[in-house]
Amino acid sequence: MSVELVVLLALAVAAVTGIVAGVVALLRRAAERASRLEADPTTPRVAAEVHAGEEQVLIHLARALELPSDRDDVAYGQIYIVGSAGMTLKLASRSEIGRGLDAEVRVQRTRRASLAEYYVLRLPGDESLHDDIVDLDGRIAAALHTLDPEAHVRRAGRAAVG
């Protein structure tokens, strides 16, 4: 083999390695961005058009999520139902210093169905609890699907299902 051929082969291997490393870095960054948990009162983490009445949606969610409804029934960091006001189900996590989860499911009637949207208004200061919140996203989406199997459910950072 000539020296020129070896150099050319080495450059080709380096170029392919650089391309692969760049693609891997981009895919990692995209996955991190999709799964990043942020508090945002304007963008729902879960949204679904459900063919059921507003009250039926709220009652079903409260039952299906199987969350306690009293702060005293949960340990630090655990999520519970604070209560409801109008067509909003309020959720929180227990925190002794007022830095826990603050979230809500808002339901409003549209022409064709009820629009259910789950918002995270404040994240807990303890980041170790964020996995529980991401799990709650999935539980809410699943509960909406059990109420209406034809529901079009969208989750933040994921493709729509249904």
Sequence and secondary structure as in RCSB ss.txt:
>XXXX:A:sequence
MSVELVVLLALAVAAVTGIVAGVVALLRRAAERASRLEADPTTPRVAAEVHAGEEQVLIHLARALELPSDRDDVA
YGQIYIVGSAGMTLKLASRSEIGRGLDAEVRVQRTRRASLAEYYVLRLPGDESLHDDIVDLDGRIAAALHTLDPE
AHVRRAGRAAVG
>XXXX:A:secstr
  HHHHHHHHHHHHHHHHHHHHHHHHHHHHHHHHH     TTS SEEEEESS HHHHHHHHHHHTT  S GGGS 
TT EEEEEEETTEEEEEE  TTS S EEEEEEEE SSSEEEEEEEEE  S GGGHHHHHHHHHHHHHHHHHH TT
 EEEETTS  B 
